[in-house]
Amino acid sequence: MDKELKEESKKRLKSAVNKKMTTIMIGSLAIIEEELVKNSSDIELQSVYDIVRQRILDLGNNQIRNVNLEIDSYDIESNRYQFNFRKF
């Protein structure tokens, strides 16, 4: 049972980290696109943005994989719902 809890905790941590890192990447790209690209009719700027976007996504996805490998090297146990009761 303890091993199952640790594996579930690790899975939950990976999911949370992946979601947050993806949000950072996509959110940042959305801001750049909104502020620079959509307000410009420059075709060259759009082309540069596409290259930068792909490089950022590749780098971010590689880092997500690296974080997942790093997490795998740890024993993780969530104490998310742990309650400590005091005696009176």
PDB file of N, CA, C and O in Angstrom:
ATOM      1  N   MET A   1       0.822  -1.203   0.000  1.00  0.00           N
ATOM      2  CA  MET A   1       0.000   0.000   0.000  1.00  0.00           C
ATOM      3  C   MET A   1       0.860   1.259   0.000  1.00  0.00           C
ATOM      4  O   MET A   1       0.545   2.224  -0.697  1.00  0.00           O
ATOM      5  N   ASP A   2       1.929   1.260   0.764  1.00  0.00           N
ATOM      6  CA  ASP A   2       2.812   2.412   0.845  1.00  0.00           C
ATOM      7  C   ASP A   2       3.442   2.713  -0.516  1.00  0.00           C
ATOM      8  O   ASP A   2       3.583   3.875  -0.897  1.00  0.00           O
ATOM      9  N   LYS A   3       3.816   1.669  -1.238  1.00  0.00           N
ATOM     10  CA  LYS A   3       4.418   1.844  -2.565  1.00  0.00           C
ATOM     11  C   LYS A   3       3.409   2.457  -3.537  1.00  0.00           C
ATOM     12  O   LYS A   3       3.767   3.314  -4.345  1.00  0.00           O
ATOM     13  N   GLU A   4       2.164   2.025  -3.462  1.00  0.00           N
ATOM     14  CA  GLU A   4       1.114   2.578  -4.324  1.00  0.00           C
ATOM     15  C   GLU A   4       0.892   4.062  -4.031  1.00  0.00           C
ATOM     16  O   GLU A   4       0.710   4.856  -4.954  1.00  0.00           O
ATOM     17  N   LEU A   5       0.907   4.432  -2.761  1.00  0.00           N
ATOM     18  CA  LEU A   5       0.742   5.827  -2.365  1.00  0.00           C
ATOM     19  C   LEU A   5       1.883   6.674  -2.914  1.00  0.00           C
ATOM     20  O   LEU A   5       1.657   7.771  -3.423  1.00  0.00           O
ATOM     21  N   LYS A   6       3.101   6.168  -2.812  1.00  0.00           N
ATOM     22  CA  LYS A   6       4.257   6.906  -3.316  1.00  0.00           C
ATOM     23  C   LYS A   6       4.186   7.070  -4.828  1.00  0.00           C
ATOM     24  O   LYS A   6       4.492   8.141  -5.351  1.00  0.00           O
ATOM     25  N   GLU A   7       3.786   6.022  -5.528  1.00  0.00           N
ATOM     26  CA  GLU A   7       3.675   6.109  -6.986  1.00  0.00           C
ATOM     27  C   GLU A   7       2.573   7.086  -7.399  1.00  0.00           C
ATOM     28  O   GLU A   7       2.738   7.848  -8.352  1.00  0.00           O
ATOM     29  N   GLU A   8       1.461   7.061  -6.687  1.00  0.00           N
ATOM     30  CA  GLU A   8       0.369   7.995  -6.979  1.00  0.00           C
ATOM     31  C   GLU A   8       0.788   9.429  -6.665  1.00  0.00           C
ATOM     32  O   GLU A   8       0.448  10.353  -7.404  1.00  0.00           O
ATOM     33  N   SER A   9       1.519   9.612  -5.578  1.00  0.00           N
ATOM     34  CA  SER A   9       2.021  10.942  -5.221  1.00  0.00           C
ATOM     35  C   SER A   9       2.977  11.461  -6.291  1.00  0.00           C
ATOM     36  O   SER A   9       2.918  12.630  -6.672  1.00  0.00           O
ATOM     37  N   LYS A  10       3.851  10.592  -6.768  1.00  0.00           N
ATOM     38  CA  LYS A  10       4.804  10.976  -7.812  1.00  0.00           C
ATOM     39  C   LYS A  10       4.068  11.336  -9.096  1.00  0.00           C
ATOM     40  O   LYS A  10       4.412  12.313  -9.763  1.00  0.00           O
ATOM     41  N   LYS A  11       3.062  10.550  -9.439  1.00  0.00           N
ATOM     42  CA  LYS A  11       2.272  10.807 -10.643  1.00  0.00           C
ATOM     43  C   LYS A  11       1.558  12.160 -10.537  1.00  0.00           C
ATOM     44  O   LYS A  11       1.527  12.921 -11.504  1.00  0.00           O
ATOM     45  N   ARG A  12       0.987  12.458  -9.370  1.00  0.00           N
ATOM     46  CA  ARG A  12       0.303  13.728  -9.151  1.00  0.00           C
ATOM     47  C   ARG A  12       1.267  14.908  -9.239  1.00  0.00           C
ATOM     48  O   ARG A  12       0.937  15.941  -9.822  1.00  0.00           O
ATOM     49  N   LEU A  13       2.461  14.753  -8.659  1.00  0.00           N
ATOM     50  CA  LEU A  13       3.463  15.810  -8.709  1.00  0.00           C
ATOM     51  C   LEU A  13       3.906  16.070 -10.148  1.00  0.00           C
ATOM     52  O   LEU A  13       4.013  17.222 -10.569  1.00  0.00           O
ATOM     53  N   LYS A  14       4.162  15.008 -10.896  1.00  0.00           N
ATOM     54  CA  LYS A  14       4.553  15.167 -12.305  1.00  0.00           C
ATOM     55  C   LYS A  14       3.472  15.906 -13.082  1.00  0.00           C
ATOM     56  O   LYS A  14       3.769  16.811 -13.862  1.00  0.00           O
ATOM     57  N   SER A  15       2.234  15.525 -12.871  1.00  0.00           N
ATOM     58  CA  SER A  15       1.127  16.164 -13.579  1.00  0.00           C
ATOM     59  C   SER A  15       1.044  17.650 -13.249  1.00  0.00           C
ATOM     60  O   SER A  15       0.857  18.476 -14.143  1.00  0.00           O
ATOM     61  N   ALA A  16       1.180  17.991 -11.981  1.00  0.00           N
ATOM     62  CA  ALA A  16       1.093  19.393 -11.560  1.00  0.00           C
ATOM     63  C   ALA A  16       2.252  20.205 -12.132  1.00  0.00           C
ATOM     64  O   ALA A  16       2.053  21.321 -12.613  1.00  0.00           O
ATOM     65  N   VAL A  17       3.459  19.649 -12.081  1.00  0.00           N
ATOM     66  CA  VAL A  17       4.633  20.359 -12.603  1.00  0.00           C
ATOM     67  C   VAL A  17       4.515  20.535 -14.111  1.00  0.00           C
ATOM     68  O   VAL A  17       4.782  21.614 -14.640  1.00  0.00           O
ATOM     69  N   ASN A  18       4.111  19.465 -14.804  1.00  0.00           N
ATOM     70  CA  ASN A  18       3.950  19.542 -16.262  1.00  0.00           C
ATOM     71  C   ASN A  18       2.943  20.617 -16.654  1.00  0.00           C
ATOM     72  O   ASN A  18       3.176  21.387 -17.586  1.00  0.00           O
ATOM     73  N   LYS A  19       1.838  20.663 -15.947  1.00  0.00           N
ATOM     74  CA  LYS A  19       0.799  21.646 -16.259  1.00  0.00           C
ATOM     75  C   LYS A  19       1.311  23.071 -16.035  1.00  0.00           C
ATOM     76  O   LYS A  19       1.068  23.956 -16.856  1.00  0.00           O
ATOM     77  N   LYS A  20       2.009  23.288 -14.942  1.00  0.00           N
ATOM     78  CA  LYS A  20       2.522  24.629 -14.643  1.00  0.00           C
ATOM     79  C   LYS A  20       3.587  25.061 -15.650  1.00  0.00           C
ATOM     80  O   LYS A  20       3.593  26.211 -16.089  1.00  0.00           O
ATOM     81  N   MET A  21       4.481  24.151 -16.017  1.00  0.00           N
ATOM     82  CA  MET A  21       5.527  24.493 -16.988  1.00  0.00           C
ATOM     83  C   MET A  21       4.917  24.757 -18.367  1.00  0.00           C
ATOM     84  O   MET A  21       5.345  25.669 -19.074  1.00  0.00           O
ATOM     85  N   THR A  22       3.934  23.970 -18.740  1.00  0.00           N
ATOM     86  CA  THR A  22       3.260  24.184 -20.021  1.00  0.00           C
ATOM     87  C   THR A  22       2.535  25.524 -20.019  1.00  0.00           C
ATOM     88  O   THR A  22       2.556  26.242 -21.019  1.00  0.00           O
ATOM     89  N   THR A  23       1.902  25.862 -18.916  1.00  0.00           N
ATOM     90  CA  THR A  23       1.206  27.145 -18.798  1.00  0.00           C
ATOM     91  C   THR A  23       2.186  28.307 -18.937  1.00  0.00           C
ATOM     92  O   THR A  23       1.866  29.317 -19.563  1.00  0.00           O
ATOM     93  N   ILE A  24       3.371  28.171 -18.360  1.00  0.00           N
ATOM     94  CA  ILE A  24       4.394  29.216 -18.495  1.00  0.00           C
ATOM     95  C   ILE A  24       4.757  29.403 -19.965  1.00  0.00           C
ATOM     96  O   ILE A  24       4.801  30.526 -20.466  1.00  0.00           O
ATOM     97  N   MET A  25       5.015  28.297 -20.646  1.00  0.00           N
ATOM     98  CA  MET A  25       5.423  28.382 -22.062  1.00  0.00           C
ATOM     99  C   MET A  25       4.322  28.976 -22.923  1.00  0.00           C
ATOM    100  O   MET A  25       4.549  29.948 -23.644  1.00  0.00           O
ATOM    101  N   ILE A  26       3.140  28.400 -22.851  1.00  0.00           N
ATOM    102  CA  ILE A  26       2.042  28.819 -23.717  1.00  0.00           C
ATOM    103  C   ILE A  26       1.589  30.234 -23.373  1.00  0.00           C
ATOM    104  O   ILE A  26       1.300  31.031 -24.265  1.00  0.00           O
ATOM    105  N   GLY A  27       1.528  30.542 -22.096  1.00  0.00           N
ATOM    106  CA  GLY A  27       1.130  31.887 -21.680  1.00  0.00           C
ATOM    107  C   GLY A  27       2.108  32.948 -22.153  1.00  0.00           C
ATOM    108  O   GLY A  27       1.707  34.019 -22.610  1.00  0.00           O
ATOM    109  N   SER A  28       3.380  32.647 -22.041  1.00  0.00           N
ATOM    110  CA  SER A  28       4.403  33.592 -22.505  1.00  0.00           C
ATOM    111  C   SER A  28       4.318  33.800 -24.009  1.00  0.00           C
ATOM    112  O   SER A  28       4.406  34.929 -24.494  1.00  0.00           O
ATOM    113  N   LEU A  29       4.149  32.719 -24.737  1.00  0.00           N
ATOM    114  CA  LEU A  29       4.013  32.831 -26.197  1.00  0.00           C
ATOM    115  C   LEU A  29       2.767  33.618 -26.572  1.00  0.00           C
ATOM    116  O   LEU A  29       2.788  34.395 -27.526  1.00  0.00           O
ATOM    117  N   ALA A  30       1.691  33.426 -25.836  1.00  0.00           N
ATOM    118  CA  ALA A  30       0.452  34.159 -26.116  1.00  0.00           C
ATOM    119  C   ALA A  30       0.645  35.660 -25.904  1.00  0.00           C
ATOM    120  O   ALA A  30       0.138  36.471 -26.678  1.00  0.00           O
ATOM    121  N   ILE A  31       1.373  36.023 -24.862  1.00  0.00           N
ATOM    122  CA  ILE A  31       1.641  37.443 -24.600  1.00  0.00           C
ATOM    123  C   ILE A  31       2.480  38.036 -25.723  1.00  0.00           C
ATOM    124  O   ILE A  31       2.177  39.118 -26.225  1.00  0.00           O
ATOM    125  N   ILE A  32       3.529  37.331 -26.117  1.00  0.00           N
ATOM    126  CA  ILE A  32       4.387  37.823 -27.210  1.00  0.00           C
ATOM    127  C   ILE A  32       3.568  37.984 -28.485  1.00  0.00           C
ATOM    128  O   ILE A  32       3.660  39.001 -29.173  1.00  0.00           O
ATOM    129  N   GLU A  33       2.773  36.972 -28.788  1.00  0.00           N
ATOM    130  CA  GLU A  33       1.966  37.026 -30.008  1.00  0.00           C
ATOM    131  C   GLU A  33       0.968  38.183 -29.954  1.00  0.00           C
ATOM    132  O   GLU A  33       0.799  38.919 -30.926  1.00  0.00           O
ATOM    133  N   GLU A  34       0.324  38.326 -28.822  1.00  0.00           N
ATOM    134  CA  GLU A  34      -0.682  39.384 -28.679  1.00  0.00           C
ATOM    135  C   GLU A  34      -0.074  40.776 -28.806  1.00  0.00           C
ATOM    136  O   GLU A  34      -0.636  41.643 -29.475  1.00  0.00           O
ATOM    137  N   GLU A  35       1.055  40.987 -28.176  1.00  0.00           N
ATOM    138  CA  GLU A  35       1.660  42.317 -28.136  1.00  0.00           C
ATOM    139  C   GLU A  35       2.485  42.660 -29.374  1.00  0.00           C
ATOM    140  O   GLU A  35       2.530  43.820 -29.782  1.00  0.00           O
ATOM    141  N   LEU A  36       3.132  41.675 -29.968  1.00  0.00           N
ATOM    142  CA  LEU A  36       4.029  41.968 -31.080  1.00  0.00           C
ATOM    143  C   LEU A  36       3.483  41.558 -32.445  1.00  0.00           C
ATOM    144  O   LEU A  36       3.511  42.338 -33.397  1.00  0.00           O
ATOM    145  N   VAL A  37       3.000  40.357 -32.525  1.00  0.00           N
ATOM    146  CA  VAL A  37       2.671  39.800 -33.831  1.00  0.00           C
ATOM    147  C   VAL A  37       1.300  40.242 -34.321  1.00  0.00           C
ATOM    148  O   VAL A  37       1.158  40.654 -35.472  1.00  0.00           O
ATOM    149  N   LYS A  38       0.308  40.164 -33.478  1.00  0.00           N
ATOM    150  CA  LYS A  38      -1.048  40.523 -33.924  1.00  0.00           C
ATOM    151  C   LYS A  38      -1.185  42.002 -34.241  1.00  0.00           C
ATOM    152  O   LYS A  38      -2.027  42.391 -35.050  1.00  0.00           O
ATOM    153  N   ASN A  39      -0.368  42.823 -33.613  1.00  0.00           N
ATOM    154  CA  ASN A  39      -0.424  44.263 -33.853  1.00  0.00           C
ATOM    155  C   ASN A  39       0.467  44.694 -35.016  1.00  0.00           C
ATOM    156  O   ASN A  39       0.670  45.886 -35.244  1.00  0.00           O
ATOM    157  N   SER A  40       0.994  43.718 -35.743  1.00  0.00           N
ATOM    158  CA  SER A  40       1.894  44.043 -36.845  1.00  0.00           C
ATOM    159  C   SER A  40       1.454  43.315 -38.102  1.00  0.00           C
ATOM    160  O   SER A  40       0.983  42.179 -38.046  1.00  0.00           O
ATOM    161  N   SER A  41       1.613  43.979 -39.232  1.00  0.00           N
ATOM    162  CA  SER A  41       1.307  43.334 -40.513  1.00  0.00           C
ATOM    163  C   SER A  41       2.595  42.871 -41.190  1.00  0.00           C
ATOM    164  O   SER A  41       2.577  42.474 -42.355  1.00  0.00           O
ATOM    165  N   ASP A  42       3.701  42.920 -40.473  1.00  0.00           N
ATOM    166  CA  ASP A  42       5.005  42.552 -41.006  1.00  0.00           C
ATOM    167  C   ASP A  42       5.117  41.028 -41.146  1.00  0.00           C
ATOM    168  O   ASP A  42       5.069  40.299 -40.156  1.00  0.00           O
ATOM    169  N   ILE A  43       5.265  40.569 -42.376  1.00  0.00           N
ATOM    170  CA  ILE A  43       5.384  39.135 -42.653  1.00  0.00           C
ATOM    171  C   ILE A  43       6.681  38.579 -42.064  1.00  0.00           C
ATOM    172  O   ILE A  43       6.702  37.452 -41.567  1.00  0.00           O
ATOM    173  N   GLU A  44       7.745  39.348 -42.115  1.00  0.00           N
ATOM    174  CA  GLU A  44       9.029  38.892 -41.571  1.00  0.00           C
ATOM    175  C   GLU A  44       8.933  38.694 -40.057  1.00  0.00           C
ATOM    176  O   GLU A  44       9.493  37.740 -39.518  1.00  0.00           O
ATOM    177  N   LEU A  45       8.232  39.585 -39.381  1.00  0.00           N
ATOM    178  CA  LEU A  45       8.044  39.450 -37.940  1.00  0.00           C
ATOM    179  C   LEU A  45       7.289  38.161 -37.616  1.00  0.00           C
ATOM    180  O   LEU A  45       7.638  37.465 -36.662  1.00  0.00           O
ATOM    181  N   GLN A  46       6.275  37.842 -38.387  1.00  0.00           N
ATOM    182  CA  GLN A  46       5.516  36.599 -38.188  1.00  0.00           C
ATOM    183  C   GLN A  46       6.428  35.388 -38.381  1.00  0.00           C
ATOM    184  O   GLN A  46       6.344  34.418 -37.628  1.00  0.00           O
ATOM    185  N   SER A  47       7.283  35.445 -39.373  1.00  0.00           N
ATOM    186  CA  SER A  47       8.206  34.340 -39.634  1.00  0.00           C
ATOM    187  C   SER A  47       9.188  34.152 -38.478  1.00  0.00           C
ATOM    188  O   SER A  47       9.446  33.026 -38.051  1.00  0.00           O
ATOM    189  N   VAL A  48       9.730  35.252 -37.981  1.00  0.00           N
ATOM    190  CA  VAL A  48      10.647  35.191 -36.834  1.00  0.00           C
ATOM    191  C   VAL A  48       9.908  34.651 -35.618  1.00  0.00           C
ATOM    192  O   VAL A  48      10.447  33.827 -34.879  1.00  0.00           O
ATOM    193  N   TYR A  49       8.682  35.108 -35.406  1.00  0.00           N
ATOM    194  CA  TYR A  49       7.886  34.617 -34.267  1.00  0.00           C
ATOM    195  C   TYR A  49       7.687  33.110 -34.354  1.00  0.00           C
ATOM    196  O   TYR A  49       7.801  32.412 -33.346  1.00  0.00           O
ATOM    197  N   ASP A  50       7.390  32.606 -35.539  1.00  0.00           N
ATOM    198  CA  ASP A  50       7.180  31.163 -35.701  1.00  0.00           C
ATOM    199  C   ASP A  50       8.427  30.362 -35.320  1.00  0.00           C
ATOM    200  O   ASP A  50       8.326  29.304 -34.700  1.00  0.00           O
ATOM    201  N   ILE A  51       9.598  30.871 -35.693  1.00  0.00           N
ATOM    202  CA  ILE A  51      10.856  30.205 -35.340  1.00  0.00           C
ATOM    203  C   ILE A  51      11.088  30.261 -33.834  1.00  0.00           C
ATOM    204  O   ILE A  51      11.430  29.257 -33.211  1.00  0.00           O
ATOM    205  N   VAL A  52      10.900  31.437 -33.262  1.00  0.00           N
ATOM    206  CA  VAL A  52      11.092  31.610 -31.807  1.00  0.00           C
ATOM    207  C   VAL A  52      10.105  30.729 -31.041  1.00  0.00           C
ATOM    208  O   VAL A  52      10.473  30.084 -30.060  1.00  0.00           O
ATOM    209  N   ARG A  53       8.868  30.706 -31.488  1.00  0.00           N
ATOM    210  CA  ARG A  53       7.828  29.892 -30.846  1.00  0.00           C
ATOM    211  C   ARG A  53       8.234  28.422 -30.822  1.00  0.00           C
ATOM    212  O   ARG A  53       8.132  27.766 -29.785  1.00  0.00           O
ATOM    213  N   GLN A  54       8.687  27.910 -31.948  1.00  0.00           N
ATOM    214  CA  GLN A  54       9.074  26.501 -32.025  1.00  0.00           C
ATOM    215  C   GLN A  54      10.261  26.200 -31.121  1.00  0.00           C
ATOM    216  O   GLN A  54      10.292  25.163 -30.457  1.00  0.00           O
ATOM    217  N   ARG A  55      11.224  27.092 -31.095  1.00  0.00           N
ATOM    218  CA  ARG A  55      12.399  26.889 -30.240  1.00  0.00           C
ATOM    219  C   ARG A  55      12.021  26.909 -28.758  1.00  0.00           C
ATOM    220  O   ARG A  55      12.531  26.107 -27.975  1.00  0.00           O
ATOM    221  N   ILE A  56      11.130  27.821 -28.374  1.00  0.00           N
ATOM    222  CA  ILE A  56      10.684  27.886 -26.975  1.00  0.00           C
ATOM    223  C   ILE A  56       9.927  26.611 -26.598  1.00  0.00           C
ATOM    224  O   ILE A  56      10.156  26.053 -25.525  1.00  0.00           O
ATOM    225  N   LEU A  57       9.037  26.152 -27.460  1.00  0.00           N
ATOM    226  CA  LEU A  57       8.281  24.926 -27.181  1.00  0.00           C
ATOM    227  C   LEU A  57       9.206  23.709 -27.099  1.00  0.00           C
ATOM    228  O   LEU A  57       9.038  22.861 -26.223  1.00  0.00           O
ATOM    229  N   ASP A  58      10.176  23.623 -28.001  1.00  0.00           N
ATOM    230  CA  ASP A  58      11.130  22.503 -27.955  1.00  0.00           C
ATOM    231  C   ASP A  58      11.925  22.517 -26.656  1.00  0.00           C
ATOM    232  O   ASP A  58      12.074  21.485 -26.001  1.00  0.00           O
ATOM    233  N   LEU A  59      12.432  23.680 -26.288  1.00  0.00           N
ATOM    234  CA  LEU A  59      13.202  23.806 -25.052  1.00  0.00           C
ATOM    235  C   LEU A  59      12.342  23.469 -23.835  1.00  0.00           C
ATOM    236  O   LEU A  59      12.772  22.727 -22.951  1.00  0.00           O
ATOM    237  N   GLY A  60      11.145  24.008 -23.794  1.00  0.00           N
ATOM    238  CA  GLY A  60      10.246  23.752 -22.665  1.00  0.00           C
ATOM    239  C   GLY A  60       9.878  22.282 -22.546  1.00  0.00           C
ATOM    240  O   GLY A  60       9.865  21.731 -21.445  1.00  0.00           O
ATOM    241  N   ASN A  61       9.577  21.642 -23.675  1.00  0.00           N
ATOM    242  CA  ASN A  61       9.229  20.219 -23.644  1.00  0.00           C
ATOM    243  C   ASN A  61      10.413  19.362 -23.213  1.00  0.00           C
ATOM    244  O   ASN A  61      10.237  18.369 -22.507  1.00  0.00           O
ATOM    245  N   ASN A  62      11.616  19.740 -23.633  1.00  0.00           N
ATOM    246  CA  ASN A  62      12.811  19.021 -23.175  1.00  0.00           C
ATOM    247  C   ASN A  62      12.985  19.170 -21.669  1.00  0.00           C
ATOM    248  O   ASN A  62      13.347  18.210 -20.989  1.00  0.00           O
ATOM    249  N   GLN A  63      12.733  20.353 -21.149  1.00  0.00           N
ATOM    250  CA  GLN A  63      12.860  20.571 -19.712  1.00  0.00           C
ATOM    251  C   GLN A  63      11.784  19.811 -18.928  1.00  0.00           C
ATOM    252  O   GLN A  63      12.049  19.311 -17.835  1.00  0.00           O
ATOM    253  N   ILE A  64      10.595  19.726 -19.475  1.00  0.00           N
ATOM    254  CA  ILE A  64       9.546  18.939 -18.822  1.00  0.00           C
ATOM    255  C   ILE A  64       9.987  17.478 -18.736  1.00  0.00           C
ATOM    256  O   ILE A  64       9.823  16.845 -17.692  1.00  0.00           O
ATOM    257  N   ARG A  65      10.545  16.935 -19.822  1.00  0.00           N
ATOM    258  CA  ARG A  65      11.047  15.558 -19.787  1.00  0.00           C
ATOM    259  C   ARG A  65      12.152  15.414 -18.746  1.00  0.00           C
ATOM    260  O   ARG A  65      12.183  14.429 -18.008  1.00  0.00           O
ATOM    261  N   ASN A  66      13.065  16.395 -18.678  1.00  0.00           N
ATOM    262  CA  ASN A  66      14.148  16.344 -17.690  1.00  0.00           C
ATOM    263  C   ASN A  66      13.620  16.394 -16.254  1.00  0.00           C
ATOM    264  O   ASN A  66      14.124  15.689 -15.380  1.00  0.00           O
ATOM    265  N   VAL A  67      12.620  17.216 -16.018  1.00  0.00           N
ATOM    266  CA  VAL A  67      12.021  17.290 -14.679  1.00  0.00           C
ATOM    267  C   VAL A  67      11.371  15.956 -14.318  1.00  0.00           C
ATOM    268  O   VAL A  67      11.498  15.485 -13.187  1.00  0.00           O
ATOM    269  N   ASN A  68      10.677  15.351 -15.276  1.00  0.00           N
ATOM    270  CA  ASN A  68      10.054  14.053 -15.004  1.00  0.00           C
ATOM    271  C   ASN A  68      11.102  12.995 -14.666  1.00  0.00           C
ATOM    272  O   ASN A  68      10.885  12.179 -13.771  1.00  0.00           O
ATOM    273  N   LEU A  69      12.228  12.999 -15.367  1.00  0.00           N
ATOM    274  CA  LEU A  69      13.314  12.065 -15.049  1.00  0.00           C
ATOM    275  C   LEU A  69      13.888  12.348 -13.667  1.00  0.00           C
ATOM    276  O   LEU A  69      14.215  11.422 -12.924  1.00  0.00           O
ATOM    277  N   GLU A  70      14.010  13.612 -13.327  1.00  0.00           N
ATOM    278  CA  GLU A  70      14.517  13.989 -12.004  1.00  0.00           C
ATOM    279  C   GLU A  70      13.554  13.521 -10.904  1.00  0.00           C
ATOM    280  O   GLU A  70      13.984  12.972  -9.889  1.00  0.00           O
ATOM    281  N   ILE A  71      12.276  13.736 -11.108  1.00  0.00           N
ATOM    282  CA  ILE A  71      11.274  13.304 -10.125  1.00  0.00           C
ATOM    283  C   ILE A  71      11.339  11.797  -9.923  1.00  0.00           C
ATOM    284  O   ILE A  71      11.166  11.313  -8.804  1.00  0.00           O
ATOM    285  N   ASP A  72      11.588  11.051 -11.001  1.00  0.00           N
ATOM    286  CA  ASP A  72      11.669   9.591 -10.899  1.00  0.00           C
ATOM    287  C   ASP A  72      12.768   9.126  -9.964  1.00  0.00           C
ATOM    288  O   ASP A  72      12.706   8.007  -9.454  1.00  0.00           O
ATOM    289  N   SER A  73      13.770   9.954  -9.726  1.00  0.00           N
ATOM    290  CA  SER A  73      14.883   9.539  -8.873  1.00  0.00           C
ATOM    291  C   SER A  73      14.605   9.771  -7.381  1.00  0.00           C
ATOM    292  O   SER A  73      15.474   9.523  -6.545  1.00  0.00           O
ATOM    293  N   TYR A  74      13.399  10.245  -7.048  1.00  0.00           N
ATOM    294  CA  TYR A  74      13.048  10.527  -5.659  1.00  0.00           C
ATOM    295  C   TYR A  74      11.892   9.642  -5.192  1.00  0.00           C
ATOM    296  O   TYR A  74      11.045   9.223  -5.981  1.00  0.00           O
ATOM    297  N   ASP A  75      11.885   9.377  -3.901  1.00  0.00           N
ATOM    298  CA  ASP A  75      10.722   8.789  -3.258  1.00  0.00           C
ATOM    299  C   ASP A  75       9.859   9.946  -2.804  1.00  0.00           C
ATOM    300  O   ASP A  75      10.312  10.820  -2.064  1.00  0.00           O
ATOM    301  N   ILE A  76       8.618   9.950  -3.247  1.00  0.00           N
ATOM    302  CA  ILE A  76       7.732  11.069  -2.965  1.00  0.00           C
ATOM    303  C   ILE A  76       6.470  10.551  -2.303  1.00  0.00           C
ATOM    304  O   ILE A  76       5.880   9.563  -2.739  1.00  0.00           O
ATOM    305  N   GLU A  77       6.070  11.229  -1.252  1.00  0.00           N
ATOM    306  CA  GLU A  77       4.828  10.878  -0.580  1.00  0.00           C
ATOM    307  C   GLU A  77       4.088  12.167  -0.252  1.00  0.00           C
ATOM    308  O   GLU A  77       4.601  13.034   0.455  1.00  0.00           O
ATOM    309  N   SER A  78       2.904  12.273  -0.765  1.00  0.00           N
ATOM    310  CA  SER A  78       2.103  13.467  -0.552  1.00  0.00           C
ATOM    311  C   SER A  78       1.538  13.477   0.859  1.00  0.00           C
ATOM    312  O   SER A  78       1.122  12.440   1.377  1.00  0.00           O
ATOM    313  N   ASN A  79       1.523  14.637   1.470  1.00  0.00           N
ATOM    314  CA  ASN A  79       0.845  14.792   2.758  1.00  0.00           C
ATOM    315  C   ASN A  79      -0.285  15.801   2.598  1.00  0.00           C
ATOM    316  O   ASN A  79      -0.639  16.525   3.529  1.00  0.00           O
ATOM    317  N   ARG A  80      -0.824  15.825   1.421  1.00  0.00           N
ATOM    318  CA  ARG A  80      -1.842  16.787   1.029  1.00  0.00           C
ATOM    319  C   ARG A  80      -3.057  16.792   1.954  1.00  0.00           C
ATOM    320  O   ARG A  80      -3.590  17.853   2.278  1.00  0.00           O
ATOM    321  N   TYR A  81      -3.482  15.637   2.368  1.00  0.00           N
ATOM    322  CA  TYR A  81      -4.687  15.552   3.182  1.00  0.00           C
ATOM    323  C   TYR A  81      -4.391  15.048   4.582  1.00  0.00           C
ATOM    324  O   TYR A  81      -5.221  14.383   5.202  1.00  0.00           O
ATOM    325  N   GLN A  82      -3.228  15.363   5.066  1.00  0.00           N
ATOM    326  CA  GLN A  82      -2.843  14.919   6.392  1.00  0.00           C
ATOM    327  C   GLN A  82      -3.435  15.855   7.438  1.00  0.00           C
ATOM    328  O   GLN A  82      -3.314  17.076   7.339  1.00  0.00           O
ATOM    329  N   PHE A  83      -4.065  15.274   8.425  1.00  0.00           N
ATOM    330  CA  PHE A  83      -4.634  16.053   9.516  1.00  0.00           C
ATOM    331  C   PHE A  83      -3.964  15.639  10.818  1.00  0.00           C
ATOM    332  O   PHE A  83      -3.810  14.450  11.096  1.00  0.00           O
ATOM    333  N   ASN A  84      -3.574  16.606  11.596  1.00  0.00           N
ATOM    334  CA  ASN A  84      -2.999  16.334  12.906  1.00  0.00           C
ATOM    335  C   ASN A  84      -3.973  16.863  13.966  1.00  0.00           C
ATOM    336  O   ASN A  84      -4.310  18.047  13.994  1.00  0.00           O
ATOM    337  N   PHE A  85      -4.402  15.963  14.817  1.00  0.00           N
ATOM    338  CA  PHE A  85      -5.345  16.344  15.859  1.00  0.00           C
ATOM    339  C   PHE A  85      -4.616  16.433  17.185  1.00  0.00           C
ATOM    340  O   PHE A  85      -3.798  15.575  17.519  1.00  0.00           O
ATOM    341  N   ARG A  86      -4.917  17.472  17.930  1.00  0.00           N
ATOM    342  CA  ARG A  86      -4.322  17.639  19.242  1.00  0.00           C
ATOM    343  C   ARG A  86      -5.240  17.050  20.296  1.00  0.00           C
ATOM    344  O   ARG A  86      -6.464  17.087  20.166  1.00  0.00           O
ATOM    345  N   LYS A  87      -4.649  16.521  21.313  1.00  0.00           N
ATOM    346  CA  LYS A  87      -5.412  16.032  22.466  1.00  0.00           C
ATOM    347  C   LYS A  87      -5.573  17.156  23.460  1.00  0.00           C
ATOM    348  O   LYS A  87      -4.646  17.932  23.693  1.00  0.00           O
ATOM    349  N   PHE A  88      -6.744  17.242  24.040  1.00  0.00           N
ATOM    350  CA  PHE A  88      -7.000  18.279  25.055  1.00  0.00           C
ATOM    351  C   PHE A  88      -6.924  17.701  26.422  1.00  0.00           C
ATOM    352  O   PHE A  88      -7.110  18.417  27.406  1.00  0.00           O
TER     353      PHE A  88
END
